[in-house]
Amino acid sequence: MSDRIPSDFLQTIEDFLTYLEQSQTNPQNDPNLSEHLQALEDQLTAAEDKTLKLATIIKAWCKQHQVTFNPEELTTVRANMVKQGQKIPKPAAGERPETVYNKALLVARVQQAKKAQS
Protein backbone atom coordinates (compact mmCIF):
# COMPACT_ATOMS: atom_id res chain seq x y z
CA MET A 1 0.00 0.00 0.00
CA SER A 2 1.41 3.39 -0.92
CA ASP A 3 1.69 6.31 1.44
CA ARG A 4 -1.36 8.52 1.61
CA ILE A 5 -0.93 11.56 -0.61
CA PRO A 6 -1.97 14.86 1.00
CA SER A 7 -4.94 16.46 -0.74
CA ASP A 8 -3.03 19.71 -1.33
CA PHE A 9 -0.53 17.77 -3.48
CA LEU A 10 -3.36 16.30 -5.53
CA GLN A 11 -4.87 19.78 -5.84
CA THR A 12 -1.51 21.10 -7.05
CA ILE A 13 -1.50 18.55 -9.87
CA GLU A 14 -5.11 19.31 -10.83
CA ASP A 15 -4.42 23.06 -10.76
CA PHE A 16 -1.22 22.62 -12.76
CA LEU A 17 -3.00 20.58 -15.44
CA THR A 18 -5.67 23.29 -15.62
CA TYR A 19 -2.92 25.92 -15.89
CA LEU A 20 -1.39 24.02 -18.83
CA GLU A 21 -4.78 23.82 -20.51
CA GLN A 22 -5.28 27.55 -20.03
CA SER A 23 -1.79 28.30 -21.38
CA GLN A 24 -2.67 26.52 -24.61
CA THR A 25 -5.67 28.75 -25.22
CA ASN A 26 -3.87 31.92 -24.09
CA PRO A 27 -0.14 31.47 -24.91
CA GLN A 28 0.76 35.16 -24.71
CA ASN A 29 0.35 35.11 -20.91
CA ASP A 30 3.87 33.69 -20.54
CA PRO A 31 6.03 33.96 -23.67
CA ASN A 32 8.85 31.96 -22.02
CA LEU A 33 6.61 29.10 -20.93
CA SER A 34 7.85 26.68 -23.57
CA GLU A 35 11.47 26.87 -22.42
CA HIS A 36 10.42 26.70 -18.77
CA LEU A 37 8.33 23.62 -19.55
CA GLN A 38 11.35 21.90 -21.09
CA ALA A 39 13.14 22.06 -17.75
CA LEU A 40 10.05 20.69 -16.02
CA GLU A 41 9.72 17.91 -18.57
CA ASP A 42 13.34 16.92 -17.95
CA GLN A 43 12.77 16.83 -14.19
CA LEU A 44 9.55 14.82 -14.47
CA THR A 45 11.13 12.35 -16.90
CA ALA A 46 14.06 11.74 -14.53
CA ALA A 47 11.82 11.38 -11.47
CA GLU A 48 10.46 8.24 -9.90
CA ASP A 49 6.85 7.59 -10.98
CA LYS A 50 5.34 8.42 -7.58
CA THR A 51 2.53 10.97 -7.42
CA LEU A 52 3.90 12.64 -4.31
CA LYS A 53 7.35 13.09 -5.87
CA LEU A 54 5.85 14.39 -9.11
CA ALA A 55 3.65 16.86 -7.23
CA THR A 56 6.68 18.05 -5.26
CA ILE A 57 8.57 18.70 -8.51
CA ILE A 58 5.59 20.62 -9.91
CA LYS A 59 5.28 22.69 -6.72
CA ALA A 60 8.99 23.57 -6.84
CA TRP A 61 8.80 24.44 -10.55
CA CYS A 62 5.77 26.68 -9.97
CA LYS A 63 7.56 28.44 -7.12
CA GLN A 64 10.74 28.89 -9.17
CA HIS A 65 8.83 30.39 -12.11
CA GLN A 66 6.42 32.35 -9.91
CA VAL A 67 3.40 30.47 -11.22
CA THR A 68 0.45 30.90 -8.92
CA PHE A 69 -3.04 29.50 -9.22
CA ASN A 70 -6.10 31.71 -8.90
CA PRO A 71 -8.87 29.35 -7.70
CA GLU A 72 -11.68 31.43 -9.23
CA GLU A 73 -9.92 31.63 -12.58
CA LEU A 74 -9.19 27.89 -12.60
CA THR A 75 -12.83 27.14 -11.77
CA THR A 76 -13.87 29.21 -14.80
CA VAL A 77 -11.33 27.43 -17.03
CA ARG A 78 -12.59 24.02 -15.85
CA ALA A 79 -16.22 25.05 -16.43
CA ASN A 80 -15.37 26.19 -19.97
CA MET A 81 -13.58 22.91 -20.61
CA VAL A 82 -16.65 20.94 -19.53
CA LYS A 83 -18.78 23.01 -21.93
CA GLN A 84 -16.38 21.94 -24.70
CA GLY A 85 -16.59 18.28 -23.68
CA GLN A 86 -13.15 18.22 -22.04
CA LYS A 87 -12.06 17.82 -18.46
CA ILE A 88 -8.99 17.65 -16.29
CA PRO A 89 -8.44 14.05 -15.26
CA LYS A 90 -8.73 13.40 -11.54
CA PRO A 91 -8.98 10.25 -9.46
CA ALA A 92 -12.49 8.97 -8.78
CA ALA A 93 -13.56 8.31 -5.21
CA GLY A 94 -11.62 5.30 -3.96
CA GLU A 95 -9.27 5.28 -6.96
CA ARG A 96 -5.55 5.42 -6.30
CA PRO A 97 -4.11 8.77 -7.44
CA GLU A 98 -1.21 7.00 -9.15
CA THR A 99 -3.59 5.50 -11.71
CA VAL A 100 -4.47 9.01 -12.93
CA TYR A 101 -1.67 11.33 -11.85
CA ASN A 102 1.33 9.44 -13.15
CA LYS A 103 4.53 10.38 -14.91
CA ALA A 104 3.29 9.38 -18.37
CA LEU A 105 0.23 11.66 -18.13
CA LEU A 106 2.13 14.63 -16.72
CA VAL A 107 4.99 14.41 -19.24
CA ALA A 108 2.49 14.06 -22.09
CA ARG A 109 0.55 17.13 -20.93
CA VAL A 110 3.76 19.17 -20.61
CA GLN A 111 4.81 18.12 -24.13
CA GLN A 112 1.36 19.04 -25.46
CA ALA A 113 1.56 22.48 -23.84
CA LYS A 114 5.08 23.02 -25.27
CA LYS A 115 3.84 22.25 -28.80
CA ALA A 116 0.96 24.69 -28.37
CA GLN A 117 3.43 27.40 -27.34
CA SER A 118 5.63 27.01 -30.41
PyRosetta script that sets phi, psi and omega in degrees:
from pyrosetta import init, pose_from_sequence

init()
pose = pose_from_sequence("MSDRIPSDFLQTIEDFLTYLEQSQTNPQNDPNLSEHLQALEDQLTAAEDKTLKLATIIKAWCKQHQVTFNPEELTTVRANMVKQGQKIPKPAAGERPETVYNKALLVARVQQAKKAQS")
pose.set_psi(1, 133.9)
pose.set_omega(1, -178.8)
pose.set_phi(2, -80.7)
pose.set_psi(2, 162.3)
pose.set_omega(2, 176.2)
pose.set_phi(3, -64.5)
pose.set_psi(3, 148.5)
pose.set_omega(3, 178.1)
pose.set_phi(4, -69.1)
pose.set_psi(4, 134.6)
pose.set_omega(4, -178.1)
pose.set_phi(5, -96.1)
pose.set_psi(5, 124.5)
pose.set_omega(5, -179.5)
pose.set_phi(6, -58.8)
pose.set_psi(6, 142.3)
pose.set_omega(6, -175.5)
pose.set_phi(7, -61.5)
pose.set_psi(7, -29.7)
pose.set_omega(7, 179.6)
pose.set_phi(8, -67.7)
pose.set_psi(8, -28.0)
pose.set_omega(8, 176.0)
pose.set_phi(9, -71.3)
pose.set_psi(9, -40.5)
pose.set_omega(9, 176.6)
pose.set_phi(10, -64.8)
pose.set_psi(10, -39.4)
pose.set_omega(10, 178.1)
pose.set_phi(11, -64.7)
pose.set_psi(11, -37.0)
pose.set_omega(11, 177.6)
pose.set_phi(12, -59.8)
pose.set_psi(12, -44.2)
pose.set_omega(12, -179.5)
pose.set_phi(13, -65.4)
pose.set_psi(13, -45.9)
pose.set_omega(13, 179.3)
pose.set_phi(14, -60.3)
pose.set_psi(14, -44.8)
pose.set_omega(14, 179.3)
pose.set_phi(15, -64.4)
pose.set_psi(15, -40.1)
pose.set_omega(15, 179.1)
pose.set_phi(16, -64.1)
pose.set_psi(16, -43.4)
pose.set_omega(16, 178.0)
pose.set_phi(17, -62.4)
pose.set_psi(17, -37.9)
pose.set_omega(17, 176.9)
pose.set_phi(18, -66.3)
pose.set_psi(18, -41.6)
pose.set_omega(18, 177.0)
pose.set_phi(19, -58.3)
pose.set_psi(19, -44.1)
pose.set_omega(19, 178.6)
pose.set_phi(20, -62.1)
pose.set_psi(20, -42.6)
pose.set_omega(20, 179.1)
pose.set_phi(21, -61.1)
pose.set_psi(21, -44.8)
pose.set_omega(21, 179.6)
pose.set_phi(22, -63.8)
pose.set_psi(22, -38.6)
pose.set_omega(22, -178.7)
pose.set_phi(23, -65.1)
pose.set_psi(23, -27.1)
pose.set_omega(23, 179.7)
pose.set_phi(24, -74.6)
pose.set_psi(24, -29.8)
pose.set_omega(24, 179.2)
pose.set_phi(25, -89.8)
pose.set_psi(25, -15.7)
pose.set_omega(25, -177.8)
pose.set_phi(26, -140.3)
pose.set_psi(26, 65.3)
pose.set_omega(26, -171.9)
pose.set_phi(27, -66.4)
pose.set_psi(27, -21.2)
pose.set_omega(27, -177.5)
pose.set_phi(28, -72.2)
pose.set_psi(28, -9.8)
pose.set_omega(28, 178.7)
pose.set_phi(29, -61.1)
pose.set_psi(29, -34.7)
pose.set_omega(29, 179.1)
pose.set_phi(30, -143.0)
pose.set_psi(30, 93.9)
pose.set_omega(30, -176.3)
pose.set_phi(31, -64.2)
pose.set_psi(31, -20.4)
pose.set_omega(31, -179.9)
pose.set_phi(32, -96.2)
pose.set_psi(32, 7.6)
pose.set_omega(32, -174.2)
pose.set_phi(33, -57.9)
pose.set_psi(33, -41.9)
pose.set_omega(33, -177.2)
pose.set_phi(34, -57.3)
pose.set_psi(34, -45.7)
pose.set_omega(34, -179.9)
pose.set_phi(35, -71.0)
pose.set_psi(35, -33.9)
pose.set_omega(35, 176.1)
pose.set_phi(36, -65.6)
pose.set_psi(36, -38.3)
pose.set_omega(36, -179.9)
pose.set_phi(37, -66.9)
pose.set_psi(37, -29.7)
pose.set_omega(37, 178.0)
pose.set_phi(38, -61.9)
pose.set_psi(38, -42.4)
pose.set_omega(38, 178.4)
pose.set_phi(39, -63.4)
pose.set_psi(39, -41.1)
pose.set_omega(39, 178.6)
pose.set_phi(40, -65.5)
pose.set_psi(40, -42.9)
pose.set_omega(40, 178.4)
pose.set_phi(41, -58.4)
pose.set_psi(41, -42.8)
pose.set_omega(41, 179.0)
pose.set_phi(42, -61.4)
pose.set_psi(42, -43.1)
pose.set_omega(42, -179.6)
pose.set_phi(43, -66.4)
pose.set_psi(43, -43.6)
pose.set_omega(43, -179.6)
pose.set_phi(44, -65.0)
pose.set_psi(44, -41.3)
pose.set_omega(44, -178.9)
pose.set_phi(45, -62.7)
pose.set_psi(45, -38.0)
pose.set_omega(45, -178.6)
pose.set_phi(46, -79.2)
pose.set_psi(46, -15.7)
pose.set_omega(46, -174.2)
pose.set_phi(47, -79.2)
pose.set_psi(47, 159.0)
pose.set_omega(47, 172.7)
pose.set_phi(48, -68.8)
pose.set_psi(48, 143.7)
pose.set_omega(48, -176.7)
pose.set_phi(49, -80.0)
pose.set_psi(49, 67.2)
pose.set_omega(49, 177.8)
pose.set_phi(50, -124.6)
pose.set_psi(50, 127.2)
pose.set_omega(50, -174.7)
pose.set_phi(51, -55.3)
pose.set_psi(51, -42.1)
pose.set_omega(51, -179.1)
pose.set_phi(52, -62.9)
pose.set_psi(52, -43.1)
pose.set_omega(52, 178.8)
pose.set_phi(53, -65.7)
pose.set_psi(53, -41.7)
pose.set_omega(53, 179.7)
pose.set_phi(54, -64.3)
pose.set_psi(54, -42.0)
pose.set_omega(54, 178.3)
pose.set_phi(55, -64.0)
pose.set_psi(55, -38.0)
pose.set_omega(55, 178.5)
pose.set_phi(56, -63.7)
pose.set_psi(56, -41.2)
pose.set_omega(56, 177.8)
pose.set_phi(57, -63.1)
pose.set_psi(57, -44.1)
pose.set_omega(57, 179.7)
pose.set_phi(58, -63.3)
pose.set_psi(58, -43.5)
pose.set_omega(58, 178.3)
pose.set_phi(59, -59.7)
pose.set_psi(59, -45.2)
pose.set_omega(59, -179.4)
pose.set_phi(60, -64.5)
pose.set_psi(60, -41.7)
pose.set_omega(60, 179.2)
pose.set_phi(61, -62.9)
pose.set_psi(61, -44.7)
pose.set_omega(61, 179.4)
pose.set_phi(62, -61.2)
pose.set_psi(62, -42.5)
pose.set_omega(62, 179.8)
pose.set_phi(63, -65.0)
pose.set_psi(63, -44.5)
pose.set_omega(63, -179.0)
pose.set_phi(64, -61.3)
pose.set_psi(64, -38.5)
pose.set_omega(64, -176.7)
pose.set_phi(65, -100.6)
pose.set_psi(65, 13.6)
pose.set_omega(65, 176.3)
pose.set_phi(66, 53.2)
pose.set_psi(66, 42.2)
pose.set_omega(66, 175.6)
pose.set_phi(67, -91.3)
pose.set_psi(67, 121.3)
pose.set_omega(67, 177.5)
pose.set_phi(68, -121.5)
pose.set_psi(68, 155.6)
pose.set_omega(68, -177.4)
pose.set_phi(69, -110.8)
pose.set_psi(69, 124.4)
pose.set_omega(69, 175.9)
pose.set_phi(70, -93.3)
pose.set_psi(70, 109.5)
pose.set_omega(70, -174.9)
pose.set_phi(71, -55.0)
pose.set_psi(71, -40.3)
pose.set_omega(71, -179.9)
pose.set_phi(72, -65.5)
pose.set_psi(72, -42.0)
pose.set_omega(72, 179.7)
pose.set_phi(73, -65.3)
pose.set_psi(73, -42.1)
pose.set_omega(73, 179.7)
pose.set_phi(74, -66.1)
pose.set_psi(74, -35.8)
pose.set_omega(74, 177.0)
pose.set_phi(75, -62.2)
pose.set_psi(75, -41.8)
pose.set_omega(75, 178.6)
pose.set_phi(76, -64.7)
pose.set_psi(76, -44.0)
pose.set_omega(76, 179.0)
pose.set_phi(77, -60.1)
pose.set_psi(77, -45.4)
pose.set_omega(77, -179.8)
pose.set_phi(78, -63.5)
pose.set_psi(78, -40.9)
pose.set_omega(78, 179.4)
pose.set_phi(79, -63.3)
pose.set_psi(79, -41.1)
pose.set_omega(79, 178.0)
pose.set_phi(80, -65.8)
pose.set_psi(80, -36.4)
pose.set_omega(80, 177.4)
pose.set_phi(81, -63.5)
pose.set_psi(81, -42.9)
pose.set_omega(81, 179.7)
pose.set_phi(82, -61.2)
pose.set_psi(82, -40.7)
pose.set_omega(82, 178.4)
pose.set_phi(83, -60.8)
pose.set_psi(83, -30.0)
pose.set_omega(83, 179.8)
pose.set_phi(84, -91.4)
pose.set_psi(84, 5.7)
pose.set_omega(84, 178.9)
pose.set_phi(85, 80.7)
pose.set_psi(85, 17.9)
pose.set_omega(85, 179.0)
pose.set_phi(86, -115.1)
pose.set_psi(86, 164.9)
pose.set_omega(86, 173.0)
pose.set_phi(87, -159.5)
pose.set_psi(87, 158.9)
pose.set_omega(87, 175.0)
pose.set_phi(88, -82.3)
pose.set_psi(88, 126.8)
pose.set_omega(88, 179.5)
pose.set_phi(89, -64.3)
pose.set_psi(89, 140.9)
pose.set_omega(89, 173.8)
pose.set_phi(90, -150.4)
pose.set_psi(90, 151.2)
pose.set_omega(90, -177.9)
pose.set_phi(91, -63.1)
pose.set_psi(91, 138.7)
pose.set_omega(91, 174.7)
pose.set_phi(92, -75.8)
pose.set_psi(92, 163.1)
pose.set_omega(92, 178.6)
pose.set_phi(93, -55.3)
pose.set_psi(93, 127.3)
pose.set_omega(93, 179.0)
pose.set_phi(94, 86.1)
pose.set_psi(94, -11.3)
pose.set_omega(94, -179.8)
pose.set_phi(95, -83.0)
pose.set_psi(95, 142.4)
pose.set_omega(95, 178.3)
pose.set_phi(96, -71.5)
pose.set_psi(96, 132.0)
pose.set_omega(96, -178.8)
pose.set_phi(97, -56.1)
pose.set_psi(97, -32.8)
pose.set_omega(97, -178.0)
pose.set_phi(98, -61.2)
pose.set_psi(98, -25.5)
pose.set_omega(98, -179.6)
pose.set_phi(99, -72.1)
pose.set_psi(99, -21.5)
pose.set_omega(99, 179.8)
pose.set_phi(100, -109.1)
pose.set_psi(100, -53.2)
pose.set_omega(100, -177.7)
pose.set_phi(101, -91.7)
pose.set_psi(101, 81.0)
pose.set_omega(101, -179.3)
pose.set_phi(102, -121.2)
pose.set_psi(102, 171.5)
pose.set_omega(102, -176.3)
pose.set_phi(103, -59.6)
pose.set_psi(103, -42.8)
pose.set_omega(103, -178.1)
pose.set_phi(104, -58.8)
pose.set_psi(104, -45.8)
pose.set_omega(104, 179.8)
pose.set_phi(105, -64.0)
pose.set_psi(105, -48.4)
pose.set_omega(105, -176.0)
pose.set_phi(106, -64.7)
pose.set_psi(106, -43.7)
pose.set_omega(106, 178.4)
pose.set_phi(107, -63.8)
pose.set_psi(107, -41.6)
pose.set_omega(107, 179.2)
pose.set_phi(108, -62.2)
pose.set_psi(108, -41.7)
pose.set_omega(108, 179.4)
pose.set_phi(109, -67.3)
pose.set_psi(109, -37.7)
pose.set_omega(109, 176.8)
pose.set_phi(110, -65.2)
pose.set_psi(110, -43.0)
pose.set_omega(110, 178.6)
pose.set_phi(111, -62.8)
pose.set_psi(111, -41.5)
pose.set_omega(111, 178.8)
pose.set_phi(112, -61.6)
pose.set_psi(112, -43.6)
pose.set_omega(112, 179.5)
pose.set_phi(113, -66.1)
pose.set_psi(113, -38.1)
pose.set_omega(113, 177.4)
pose.set_phi(114, -61.8)
pose.set_psi(114, -44.0)
pose.set_omega(114, 179.8)
pose.set_phi(115, -62.1)
pose.set_psi(115, -39.6)
pose.set_omega(115, 179.9)
pose.set_phi(116, -65.9)
pose.set_psi(116, -28.0)
pose.set_omega(116, -179.2)
pose.set_phi(117, -78.3)
pose.set_psi(117, -23.8)
pose.set_omega(117, -174.9)
pose.set_phi(118, -92.2)
pose.dump_pdb("model.pdb")
